[in-house]
């Protein structure tokens, strides 16, 4: 197997099939901002002398009403991370989704352009909001708007808002406030130009669906406003509180230093969450290790095959070449004790092989009857290949250990033997359909069958005649003698079993037992009852944090089935009847063995295998211990993909410290770009933390001085400047995925 793409994990790139879409728009600027307005109406009349006469109508005041100091919780669609969540969020920018698509732009923030929203999402960690909320649980100071503007709610500069522009009910409205120290506010506040990039309008059905190449008008019912924070939670973990704050009245302090006493901001809503300490290893990191040797170099295909790694000499001798060939196919050398008592070594491998196994003769011409028959002797080197012999023994041992299977097997054979002899004696039964022949006809004693015929012949007249004649015949001393006929032998019964269509009749002799047998053997074909040591005989074949691919040898599985069916075989007819149970479910064609902490830590990871463009469902998925997962597939797969569990749309960077660039034009808007890893790993400054502001607060430098993210993304797309919607598209933190492709 080879890994694709060549470096790092990628977001999922398969084409969407659901007919839904998620689209991003820059903003929704209203034709009239919220506030108080007066309509002045004036009429001009001409006097007879030609002079203008001006008549002023009574001014008509009106209000454009929008939330200002609080918002209804019903209008909040979602928050991420969800309130009170506990998880690893150090690579995620929190965001809030509002039901009203125009709310962030319903008011003009000072003299700034209309695309600058009047609200922003700020993130604070425990200990930063001084005495009012030291534990970052969302404590606020509440009171009326008048109390806020009068400075009665605590320390801090209050917003510079003209009360004359407010309605009386607004002044009496209850509001929540927080005190942000001056140094902290200056460290985390977004620049006005950045605020436009941290807010956008989203339209869509399911949050993880897209439909590129179409440009229908927006669906008003599906439009929402989204505000994204500009700060990452710290990698060392801790509790955080996110506040959606109003910056109305503080527009001057967005570019100038905050007042020494700090600022008292109106908190429109807030929620808290806990981020756990970064272990340094996330889903993307683990997948990248599975796929690469050093984070960028793809692991060679031989390294991903299920076999013991070997170091071949430069010029191997004949025995060395044979041993290396066996090990390259997935075998290991194990001690062996011969029946004669001699000690030597032999090659063993389980059903999982690194190379396709050699074809064996068809089951009809070869049926193993003992483990010794399955030994392969390498005469030139005097050693055995015990793979098939061990498979036979494993199947036989499992059958002997399972009393229910063993009983069903013996009972079925007994009933089938009786049915075979009956069919040999009564060929007319074999010519009937399966539904026409009953189990009683196949297995009941011959006397019962004769009595049944006597009752039915001639509507019972034969039975009546026999009863009437029985007395006189017995008194006269006359006795009925059996007609002489040919005695049926085992050979006759075996000949019947081989006839076309008879097999279906024999399975009806004991249908419940036969169903138990075939179900048990199907489980054996899926390798369900075999321990990991049978499948992977050497731990070096499955090192920690590894993925290995293998073929499944159908000959090994056949040998195990033959071993199970060898229990209780008394003569050749029993062996023939075994063949009735060998046509069960499919044998797996290939396997994937994953030994990684991905298994316990991401139990809902999406695992998908493909043959061509078609997804292939596994025949079986099994766990061994806590970190080993085995997947068996009914056909050879061309591609295997590991992906993070699905989640709601969120923003941030991947585990490996990059984002995936997405197309911003053409008919593939939103699709990941080819080789679109950003920052590109080939550059020396490829670390994403170069886009963080200095100061250690993990604040994203969206469009400030120094190395800012928006100009860098614009250069990566070769455009003058990306828009806020295009910025949101690039910052989507999609689930990570890693693909492995068969050469």
N, C-alpha and C positions, 0 to 999 in steps of 0.2 A: 504494500500500500504506500502511497505517497500522500503528503498533506497538501491541501490547498486552502487558502492562498499561502504564499511562500513565507510570510512573516506575520506573527501575531494572530489573535483571534479577530473575527470580523462580526459585525451585526449580521443577522440573517438576511440573505440576499435573494432567496427564491422569489419568483414572481408571485404577487398576490393573486389569489383566486376569488376571494369574496368581493362581491359587488358593492363595496362601501368605499368611502374616501375620507381622508383627513387632509384638509388644506389649511394653509396659514396665510393670513393677511396682515399687512403692516399695522394698521390702526383703523379706527372708525371715528373720525373727527366730526362732531355734530355741526349742523348749519347754524345753530344758536347754542352757545354755552349756557349752563345752568346759572341762574342768578335772577335779579330783579330788573325789570325793564319798564319803560314808559313809552307809550305810543302818543306822539304829538301829531295832531291832525290840524292842518291849516288850509284855509280856502282863500283864494285871491279873486276879488270881483272888480270889474271895471266900472268906474263911475261914468256918468254921461259926459263929464269934462275930460275923460281919458285917464284920470289918475287911478292907481291901484288901491283897492280897499281890502285890507287883510282882516280876516275873521279867524281867530284862534279858537279851536274846539277845546273842550275840557280834556286834559291829559288822561289817558287810559293806562293805568299801571297793570302789569301782569308779571307772573313769576314762571320761570322754567325750573321745575322742581326736580332735583336729583339728590340721592343720599350725599351727605357732606361730613357728618361727624360720627356716623355709625351706619352699618349696613345690616340688613335682615339676614340672619343665618340661613334662611331658606334660599337666598340668592347665591349661596356658595355651593358649587357643584362638587368640588373635590379639592383636597389638599394632598401634597406629597412632600415628604413622607406623611402618612396618615397620622392623625392625632394619637399621641401616646405610643407610637410605634417604637420598636426596639430592633435595630438592625445595623448593618454596615452601610453608612450613607456618606462616607467621606469623599466619594467621587460624584456626589449628586448635588445639584443646585435645587433647593426646595422651590416649589411653585404653588400657586393657588389658581383655581379655575372658577370664574364668576359667571353667573347666569346672564348678566347684562353685558352684551358685547361692547357697548359704548361707554360704560361707566368710567373706566380709567381716563378717558379723554373728554368727559362731560364738563370739565372746568379747565380754564386756561391757567397754567402755572406761571404767574407773573407775566413777563414779556417774552417768555420762551416760545418757540414755535409750537404749533398746535399738536404735533406728533409727540410732544413730551407729556406724559401723563402726570396727573397731580398726586398720584399715590405711588408707593413703592413697597416692595417686600424686603424687610430687613431681618437679618438673622443674628441672634445674640446667644452666647453660651453662658453657662452658670458662672456667677461671680462678676459679670460685666455690668449688669443693671443696678449696681450699688445696693443700697439697703431695701429698695422697693421690691425687687424680685431677684434675690441673690441665687436662688436655686433654679432659675429659668423654668418656672412652672406656669407662667402666664399671669402673675399678679399684676394688677393695674390700680391706678387711682381714678376713682369715678366721681362725677359731679355734673352740674349743668354747664352748658357752653359759656354762660355768663360768668360762672365761677372760674372756669378755665381762663378766660380772657382777663379776669380780675386778679389772677395769680393766686387763687385760693386753693388750688389743688396740689400745691407743693412747689419745690424749687424748680428752676429752669426757665429759660426764655420761652414765653408763650407765643403762639403764632400771631403775626401782624395781620389781623383781619378787621376790616371796617364793619362795625356793628350795624351801620346804617344800611348795609347791603344785605342784611339778614332779616328774615321774617321773625316775628315774635316767638312762634313755636320753635324755630331753630335755636333761638337763644335760650329757651327753656329745656331744650333737649338734653337728655343724659348722654354723656360721652365718657370713654375710657382713655386714660393717658399714661404715658411712661416717661420717665426721666432718663435721657441718654447723655452721659458725660461728654464734654466737648471733644476730648481726644478720641473717644470711641466713635462719636458721630463723624468726625473728620476722616477716621480710618475706614469706615464702612459705607459712608454715603455714596450713592451713585452720582456721577456727573450728569448734568441735564441731557447731554447727547447720548449718554449710556442708558438713561431711563427709557428712551425711545426704543432701544434694542432689547430691553428687558421686559417689554410688554408687546403683546400681539393678539390678534383675533384668530380663533381656531374654529374651523367648521369640519364636521365629520360625523360618520356613523360610529363604528367601533373605534376606540382610540388607537388600535394598532393596525388599522387597515388603510390602504392607499388605493387610488385609482389614477394612474398617470395617463397623460395623453388626452385628457378631457378638460374642458374649461366651462362647465355650466355655471349659471349665475348662482351666487351663494344662497343656501337654504337658510332663511332667517330663523327658522325654528332650531337650527343646529349650530348657531353662532354663539361663541363664548369668548369672554376676555380672559387672557392668561397673563399673570405677572410672575416673573421669575426672579429669585434672589440672586445677588451677585457674589455670594459668599459660600464657600464649601465648609461643611463641618470638618473639624480637625481630625487628622488620622489617629490621634491618641484616644479618641472617643470622648464621650461626655454627654450631658444633657443640653439641649438647645430649645430656644423658643423663637418662633417666627412671628413677626408682627407686620400686618398690612397697615402701613401708616399713611396719614395725610401729610403732604409736604406743603400744603397751601399756607402761605404766610412765612415760609422759610426758604423761598426761592433764592434769596441773596446768599444764604449760608451754604448753598450747594456748590458755589464757586469760591466763596470766601471762608475763612476760618470761622468755626462756631464760637459763640460767646463763651466766656470762661465759665459761667454758671451752668453751661449745658443747655439742652433744648428739651422742652416738654412737648412731645409729639402726641397727636391723637392716634390711638390704636383702633382701627376700624374692626379688626378681628385678630385673633392670635391662636396659636396652638403650639404644643411642645412635643418633642420626641427625643429619643436617646439613640445616639450612634455608638456602636461598639468600637473598641480599639481595632485598628487595622492590623491584621496578622501579617500583612505583607504578601499574602497569597489569596487571591480571589479566584472566581470561576475562570476568568480570562487567563490569569497566570497559570493555573493548573492545566488548562487546555493547551496553552502555548508550550508548556513543558512536555506534554504528551506528543506534540506535533514537531517540536524543534529541539535541537541540541543545545543552543545557546540563546534562544529567543528570536533568532532570525534565520538560522540555518536549518532547512528542512531535514528531518531525520531520514536517512536512506531507507528504501523499501525493505531490504532484508532485516533491518533492525525492528521492524514492526510485525514480523512473523513470529508465531508461537514456536520457539525452539531455543535450546540452550546456546548462548553466544559462544563461538569457538574462534580460536586463533590458529589458522592453518599454516603449516610450515611452507617454505618457499617451494620445495619440490617433494611433496608427500610420496611415500612409498605406497605400494599396493594395499597393504593392510590399513595404513593411515588414510588413504583415499576412501576405502570402503567405510571406515568408521566415520570419517567426516561426512560422507554421503548420507549415512544413516542419521546422523545428528542434524544435518541440514533438512532432512525430511521430518524432523520432529522427534526422533527417537533418543533415548538415553541408555547408557550402559549400566546394568544392574547385576548384582551377584546372582548366580544360578546354581542350584544343586540338582544334579542329574539323578534319575531313578537308580542308577548304579552307585550313588553315593559320592561321585566325583563333584568337586567344586570348580566352577568356572564363572564366566560372565556371559550375559546375553543382552541383546538389544530389546528394549521395550518401548512402545509408544501407545498412547491411548487413541481414542477415535478422532482427536483433533490433530491435524497434520499441517506442516508448513508448506507442503507441496501436494498437488493432487495425487491420491493413492493410485497404484496400479490396478487396472480392472481385473476382477476375478471372474472365473467361470460363472455362468448364470445359475441361479438357485436350483433350477430343475435338474441340472446335471451334477451338481456338487452339493451335498448336505453333510455338514459336520456331525459326526456321531460321538466324538470324544475330543478332548483337548489335545491329545497326542497327534491326531490327524492334522491339527491346525499349526503345528510347529513347522517353521521354515528353517531348514538347515543350510547354512552357508558353508558348503563342503570345503571350499578352498581355504577357509580360515578356521574351520572347526568350531563355529559358534552358531547359536540359534537366534532367529528372530521370533520372539514370543508374543508378538502383538495379538495375533488372532487366537492363539491358544489362551492367552490371558483373558481375552474378550469372552471366549467360550466358558471359561471357568467362572468369570464374573457373572455371566447370565445364569449359569447353573446354580451358583451359590445364592444369588438373589431369589431364584425360584424356590429352592429348598427352604429358604428362610421365611417364605411367605406362605403360611398354611392355607389361607383363603385361595390364593392362586393355585397352589398345588392340588388342593381338593377339587377345584373347578376343572383343572386340566385332566385329572384322572376320571372324574365323572363324565366329562364330555367324551373322552376316548372310549369309555365303556359303552355309552349310548351310541356313539358313532360306529363302533364295531358291530353292535347288534343291528343297527340300521343297514350297514354294508352287507351283512349276511342276508338280511331280509331282502334287500334289493337283488342280491345274487340269486335267491330262491324265487323271487317274484319279479321278473324283468318288467312286467307290465306297470309296476309302481314307478320305475325309473323313467318311463315314457310320459308320466303325468307331470303337470306343472307343479311348481313348488307349493302354490297355494292350495292345490287339490289334495296333496298328500298330507295327512295329519301325523303328529308325533306318535300317536297311538299305533298307527299303521306301521311305523318304522321300528318301534321299540317294544310293543306289547308282546307277550309270549304267543307262540303259534296257536295254542289251544284257544286263547281268547279270540284270536282273529277268526278261527274256524267257527267258533260259537256265534260271533257277530254275523258271519255270512249265513249261518243256518237260520238266524232270526230274520234276516232280511230277504232270503230267497223265497220267491213265490208268496210274498206277504205273510210269511210264517207257516205256510203249508208244509214246507220241508221239516220244520221243527215239530209240528203236530204229528206228522207221519212217523218221525223218528221216535217220538214218545209212545205213540200207539204200538209200534212194532218192538219196542225195547223189551217189554215184559215177556211176550211169547218167545222171542229169540233167546232170552236168558233161560227160560224154563226148558227150552229144547236143547240147551247146551251149546248153542251156536254163538260164536264170538267173532267180532269184526276184526279183520287183519289189515294192517297198513299196506298201502300200495308200495311196491318196491320202486325206488327212484335213485337218482344219482346223489351221492353225499357231497355237499358243498364244502370246499376247503378254503384255507386262508388265501390261496392263490386266486380263487374265484372272487373273493371279496376284494382283493387288491386290484383285480382287473376291473371290477365295477367302479372303484374309487377313481380310476384313471379316465372313466368315460366322461364325455362333455356333459355338463349340466348336473352331474351327480353331486358335485361338491356342495352346491346350494341346498340340495335335499339333506345332505348329512349334517349341515350346520343347524337344521331344524330339529335334529334329534334331541338336543339339549340346548335350546337357544339362550337361556339365562346364563348357563355356564360358559357358553361360547362367547357371549358378550363380555363377561368378566375377563376371559383369556385375552381377547383382542384389545380391550382397554388397557390391561396391564402391559401387554407387549408394546402398545403404542407409547405408553409412558417410558418404557425401556428404550424405544427408538429415539425418544426425545432426551435420552440420557438423564432422566429424572432421578433414578434410584442410584446412580453412580456417584461416589464421593469425588471430591476435587483431586485427590491423589490419583485416581484412575484416569481422569481427564488430563491433568497436568502433572506428570510424575516428578518433576524437578522444579523447586521453587525459583531457580535461576531463569526459568522460562517466563515467569510473571513477576519481575522486579517491582518494587514499590513505585507508585506514580508512573504507570505504564499502560499502554493499550496494545493489544496483540490481536492479530487476525489469523484465522486458520480455516482450512478446509475440513470437512467431516468425511471420514472414510466410510462409505456405505458397507464395505466388506467387513469392517470391524463391528458395525452394528448388526449385520447379518450373523456374524459368529456369536455375538452375545445372545441374539434371539434363538439361534440353534442350541446354545447351551441351556437356555431356560426351558426349551421344549424337549430336551433330552431326559428330563426327569420322568422316571416311571415307564420308559419305553421297554416293552417286553418282547416285541417281535416286529417284523417288517411292516405289518399293517399299521401299528401304532406310529411308526415313523412316517408312513404315507399320510396318516390323518393329521400329523403335525403341519403338513403343508397347507391345510385348510386355514390355519391361523397366521400364516406368514404374509398375507396380502393386506395388512392393515394400513395405518396412516403413513404419511410421508416421512422420509428420513431427512434430517437437516442437511443442507448442502454446504453451509459455511457457518463460522462462529466468530464472535467478537468477545474478547476477554478484557475487561476493564478492571484494573487494580489501582484505585485512586481514592483519595478523600472526597472526590466529587460525588461518590456514591452515597455516603452518609450525609454529607453537608448540603447536597442539592438533590434530595430524593425526587423532586418533581421536574428535574431536568428533562428537556424534550430530546428524545433520541429517535432519529429517523434514518432509515436505510433506503437506498434507491437502487433499482435495476433499470438502467437507462433513465427515463424521466418519471418512472412509476415508483411510488413508495411501496416498500415491502414490509409487511407485518411479520414480527418474529413468531416462530413456532413456540418459543419458550424464552422467558427471561427469569433468571434465577440468581439469588444472592448467596454467597458463601462467606460467612463471617459478616463483617461490617463494611469492608471496603472492596470486595470482589464481586463483580457482576458479570454474568455470562449471558449472552444473547445468541440464540440459534435461529437461522433463517432458512426457509425452504428452498431458496435458490441463491446462486452467487450474486452478491451485491457489487455494484460499481462504485457506490459512494456511501459514506457513513458520516453522519453529522451529529455533533453534540451541541446543544443550545441551552442557554439559561432558561429557567421557567419564564413563561410569559408574564408580563406585568403591565401596569398602566403606563401611558406615555410620560416619560420624565426626561430631565435634561442633566447633562453632565459629561463625564469622560469615562472611558472604559478602564478595565482593570490594569491594562498594560500602559496606561497613561496617554492614550491617544483618542481621537474621535475619528469617525468614518465620514469623509466628505460625501455629500449627496448632490446629485444633479440639481441645478437651479434653473435650467432652461431646457427647451426642446420638449419632446414627447415622453421623456423619462424623468420628469421632475420628482424628486424624492428618492429615486433609486440610488443605491451606493455607487460611487464612481470606481472605475477600474484603478487599482493601485492608489486608492484615495485615502490612505492612512495619514492622519495629520496629528502632530507634526511628522513629516516624513522621517523614517528611521535612518535614512542615509545621511542626514545632516548632523553636524556636531551639536547643534542647539535643539535637538529633537525632544527634549524634556518639556512637558506641558507647563511645569511650574514657572517657566520664564514668562508666562502670561499672568502671573499673580502680582499684585501690588506689593511693594516692599513693606515691611512692618510686621510680618508674621501673623496676619489676621486671616489668611487664606481667601482674600478678596480678589475676585477676578478683575483684571484690567481690561474692561470691555473696549473702551475707546479713549483711555486717558493718555498721559504722556508716557514715553518709554515704549517698551515692546507690548503693544496692544493687540488684542485678539481680532477685532473686526478688520483692521488693515491687513493682518496676516491672512485671514480667510479670504479677503477680497483678492489678494495677490494669488492665493492658491487657485481661485476660480478665474483668474485673469480678467477681472472686472474692476471698474473704478471704485465701486463701493457697493457691498451687498446691503440689502434692506433688512429691516427687523424680522420680517417673515422668513427671509432666507437665512438669517442668523439662527432663528429658532430651529429651522430645518437641519442646520449643521450640528446643533447642540443636542439633538435627540440622543438620549442614552439608550440605544436599542439593546435588547438582550444579545449577549455575546454568543457567537457560534463558531465552531471549528469543524471543518470538513476534512475527510480523508478519502482519497480517490484511489481506485485500483488501477495500476498501470495498464 
